[in-house]
Amino acid sequence: MAKSTGRWKCPEFIRFTAACAVLAATNVAQSEPLTLSGGLTSRFTDNAARTSSNETSDTETRVNLTLAHRTDPGKCEARTAAELGYGVWHDDTFDPRNYVALDFDGDCEIARGLSWEVSDNLRDVTQNARASDTPANRTRKNVFSTGPVYTLMLGKLDQLTVSAKYQNTDFSEPEDPDSDRYIGTASWNHLFSQTLSGGLQFSTNQAELDTGAEIDTDVASLFFSKSWQATSLSGSIGVSEIESRFGGNSQTNDGIVWNFSLDREINPVTQAYIRGSRELTDQTSDFDIRFGEVVFNLRETSAVEVTALNAGFVRQFSDASSIDVGVFGNRSEYFRTGEVEDSVGFSVNYNRTISTLLSLQTRARYQHRTFESDGINSDTYSADIGLTYELTQALDVSGRIGHTTRDSDSGASEYHENWISLSLGYQFF
């Protein structure tokens, strides 16, 4: 598979996804209007490269556009959220860089019970979790999937669903492994009551990496979904077997896999959630997109058992303020090398409307990482505070100031950073 050495490329599957988005939008009679906004941000930092010594100050100026759209229900439906930016460092600490993020999900009904689904997720991800998070330590990961889904009703209480999907994962940096993946799934769902359903699911997953590695995964699981007046709970538990082949060598592992999602409306102004998952997979899967705190070691090309948990709550107050608190933990265990990486942490966001034109935003975050193979631990603390003022109904200005500290058993990974930013934002429509 050919790879680009540049910071940005537009592969064929992204253009195909854009075409599907247009198709889905034009086939819906009453679609919601697009929202499009733009911004200009200058951010000064006293440690641009986030190094432990010889800190260098620099300023990055970035221009960006943000688009969001959701179609109304119909034969074709689509949800799109995209952001495009371009940043320049004034003292050339890093090369000019494009910033791109995309979440697209669409489906069209072809015939009764048969639909075609398309999704595309594009992110900047960290290449090496041991190193500082800088533009030089990031790669762009795009996960595109498409395929048919057929649903057959077996009476009033039973449903059979069969799907086949092709998935392509592409990284912007040439040293990171791309993959082509073929996924087949069959499930049976039974409606036990108006609030409880459950069934069986079988899936097979064949991934071919451009390194020459092949990774096959089979899963058999039981799943359920239950709802109450203010609570919803869904999940599954099963067994999985994963086989990886590379250079004439083969390794097979198995284990218990599961996932669950719990959402609870504690009262009209407070919502809480708990989510978790354990899968046998590889670094080119979309697991790190579904659980954003997971950072894969992209230098590994073997199967991995990855577990992720997160929980939190959001509360609105009568003084026009809100707080969002979240905790998370995840573990990645790479079967070929036996390497284990752990991460735990929490975040707190507090927002308050001071007046009709002025609002306050504060954020704090802590993360502890452990790399078992070399006994390295690191702790990262960050906090910032900002104000946003509405100059007009469509134009606002905001300023932020923040600090980040990383302590580590590896002195080269430690750093301290202070930064300040000023932004203009404009809502086009």
C-alpha positions, 0 to 999 in steps of 0.5 A: 500500500502506497503511503505519503510522506507529507503531513496531509493527503486526501486518499480516495476513500475520503473523497468517497465518504464525502460523496456519500455524505452529499448523497445522503443529504440530498436524498432527505426531503427536510434536512436541518441546516448546516452550521459553519463557523470559523476561527483564528487563534494565536497561542504563545508557549514558553516550551513549544517542543515540551522538552526537559531543558533548553526550552524554546518559546514560540507562537502558533497561529491557526485558522480553522473551519468547523462544520456540523450537519444532521439530516432528518429521518428518511430513507437516507440519513447522515451525521457529519462533524468536521474541522479543518485548520492550518497552523504556522509557527512563527519561529519555525519550531515545527513545520506548518501543519494541517489539522483535520478531524472528521466524524461521518456516519450515513446509511441508505435503505436500498430495499425493505430490510436492506441498507448500506452503511458508510462511516469515516473517522479521522483523528490526530493520534499520538505515536509514542505515549512515552514522549511528549505530545507535540506535532512531531509525535502525532500521526493522522489516523483515518478509519473508513468502513462501508458495507450492507446490513440486512435485517429480517423479522422472525415474527413479532419478537425475533430479529435476525441481522447479518452484515458484511463490512470492509474497513480501511485504516490509513496513517499519514506517517509512512512508518505506521502500519495501514490495514485492510479489514473484512468483518462479518457479523450475524446476530439474533435478537429477542424482545422479552418485554417492552424494556428488555431485549437480548440475544446472540452474536457471532463475528469474524474479523480478518485484518491484513496489515501492510507490514505483511502481518495478518490478524484474524479475530473471532467472537461469540457473545451474549448481549442485552439491552434494558431500560427503566424510566431514568436509566438505560443499560446495555452490554455483552459478554463472550469469548474471543480468539485472535490469531496473528501471523507474521514472517512464518510465525503464528500466535493464538490467544483467547480470552473473555471479552465484554462491553457495557454502557450505563446512562442514568438521569439522576435528576432533571439537571444531573446525568451520569454514565459508566462505559467499558469494554475489553477486546482482542484487537490490533493497533489499526482498529477503531478502539482508540477512536471509540475510547479517546483516552487509549493510546496504542503503541504504533511500533507494535504490529501484534495482537493486543488485549485492550481494556477501557473504562470511563465514568462521569457526570454532568450537572447544570446549576441554577446560576447558569453554570455547569460542571463535567467530571470524568474519570478513566482507566485503560490497559493495553497488553501486547501479546507478542512482546508481553508489554503492558501499558496502563493509564488512569486519570480524571478531568474536571470542566467548569463553565459559567455564564457571567452575563449575557455577553461574557462566559467563563471556562475552566479545565483541569486534568490529571493522568498517570501512565505506567510502562511495565516493561521498563518500569517507567511512570509518568504523571501529567497535570494540566489546567487552564482558564478562559473568558469568552465575550460576544462582540456581536451575535455571530462574532466572539473573542476569547482568551485563555491561560494555562499550565502543564507539567509532566513528571516522569522516571525518565528525565528526558520526558519531563517538561513544564509549559506555560501558555496563553492564547487569544481567539476570534470566532465567527458563526457564518450560519 
